Every structure is written in structure tokens, then in C-alpha cells.
Amino acid sequence: MVMKVVVVAIVLSVSFAGQALANVEITPDNMDIPTLTGELFSFDFVISNPDGISAQAFETRISLSGPGSLDFNSPMSTAVNAEADYWLSFANSLPGAAQDGSSYKFSDFALNTTAEPLAVDDIVSRYAFIWDGTAGDYTFTLDLNIANSFVLLGDFVTSEALQFSPGNYPGDSSSFTVTIPELATLLSVGLGGALLVRKRKA
């Protein structure tokens, strides 16, 4: 009887170990900050810890807060197809970006049954917005609910929650903040640089 209990315990522990979380971590990168009203503000989520797995698809969902408006630009968000370091080749993916109420999502649907390995710095989603010209701090929060932000594993069944790191930006385990400077600040920096160049030439 004792032997049976031990055997069952070992089997259960092995089964549980096989279902461990993937712990794929993503972080914001490739930031494109606007300098004029109407310009594009965009960033990518890239894989910072792939945990040695392959996957079929991703979905990420974010919300944002800030002093002005950022109008979501879905065509520029899905332009990630053109990136050479996109984690899925164009032939194996069908990415889509959309506004969903007060949040924004990027979903990637696999077109075939081949799981692709994950690698550091591969892009898994892109978010692009049109800036209304209001400077200040804009905070982006990743929805960590597994129903909204996840990696779909190679079995087409198992979804694992994503982990998040703010990378080089102020933030925490679910959000990061980007400061868009005042146009006057940008102009003064540019003017200062021009004056320095002029002095050197003189």
C-alpha cells in the first residue's frame, strides 16, 4: 500500500512538472517617439526570455493613460509583417491589431501547424498610434489576464500567461511609462546642437 502511494506521488509530480508555466517574458523596445503633431508613436513588444520553447501564436492587450490622445493606427501596427526579426515568418502568421473598447490588442493567428521557436529580441507585437501633440507621460499597461495576453504553445491547446518587464523604461511588472517632450524642448535641443556645430566651425 505504501509503495502504491509513493508511485502515485511520483507520477503526479512528474505530470505537474510537465505542465510548468512557459514563463515567456516580453519587454517594450524599438520605440518611435513623435516630434510633431500627427506623427506616429509606436513601440514593439520583443521577447526577452523565451524559456526555450516553441509556439504557435501570441496575443497581447494593453491599455493606456496620458495627458492627450493617441489614436490607434492598426495598419501601421500590423506592418510588423515586414520586419525580418518578427518571430513568425509571414507565411506562418496572420497578425491583426484592433481597438477593443478602452484597450488595444495585437493577435497573431497561426496559418499552419508548425510551431516556431522563440528567440530573444524577436518581435511579437507592435502598437502604433497617431499623436495629438500633447506632451507628457504616457503609461501603457499590459493586461496580464491569460485570456488577453498569452502565448499559444505548439499543441494549439495550451495557453500560458506572459511575463512582462519594463526594460529601459520606468515601470513595474505590468506597465511602463514613456515621456513625450514638449515641442519647445525638442526645438531648443536642436537649436543648441546647431549652435555648437556653428561654434566649432568658427
Secondary structure, DSSP 8 states (H G I E B T S, - for coil): -HHHHHHHHHHHHHHHHHT-----EEEEEEEE--SSTT-EEEEEEEEEE-TT-EEEEEEEEEEEE-SS-EEE-HHHHGGGGG-TTBSS-GGGEEEEEEEETTEEEEEEEESSS--EE--TT-EEEEEEEEE-S--EEEEEEE---TTTSEEEETTSS-EEE-EE--TTSSB-SSEEEEEE--HHHHHHHHHHHHHHHHHHH-
